[in-house]
Amino acid sequence: MYIPSQMADFITYFSDRKDGFDAADFEKFGLQVEYKHFKKGEYLIRQGEQASKLFFLSTGLVRYMSISVDGKEFTQSFATAPGIAGSTRAMTMETEALFSIEVLEDVVCLQTDWKIFFERMQVEPGFLQTYNGLLEWMFIKKEEREYSLLQQSAEQRYLNFIHNNPQLQDKLSLKVIASHIGITAIALSRIRKKLK
């Protein structure tokens, strides 16, 4: 049976996690997906709107970002291919998203309705176990980010970002990196000059 490359990437991504899901089990999973292409500057979801879809990124780079009531922009995190993207809160609570997901590099992805995805997981314990392991990893990253923002200096946060994301350093503007580590682009420029 022919499997499009995006679906093959999806199967590999989950089965390689070694949490209980096997690629051979995927056929009975019966997941219904749409193949989508988003260009740089477009959005997978928008802040304040309903966001019931889960995305599997086969190619591309996105950032989770929000804008405050006074227009200040915050970059919360990034997702690169292969990987998943979406708003857990918006999907499970059937409410509006608290952030947008902006495409920074063209994305080719699979898009599926969260409810259907969740229903399929209920009948495939191995897949549910794998997804839970993925969520656990995401919560660990979230805790580490919160600790960094509260306990580390701006310089240390920048150094950690570069160390943990070397592939992103040349792909992101100073403004985006600065908003991710919680400072202004001017302050980041000063830090970079000091480190040189």
Secondary structure by P-SEA (a helix, b strand, c coil): ccccaaaaaaaaaaaacccccccccccccbbbbbbbbbccccccccccccccbbbbbccbbbbbccccccbbbbbccccccccccccaaaaaacbbbcbbbbbccbbbbbbbbaaaaaaaaaacaaaaaaaaaaaaaaaaaaaaaaaaaccccaaaaaaaaaaacccccccccaaaaaaaacccaaaaaaaaaaac
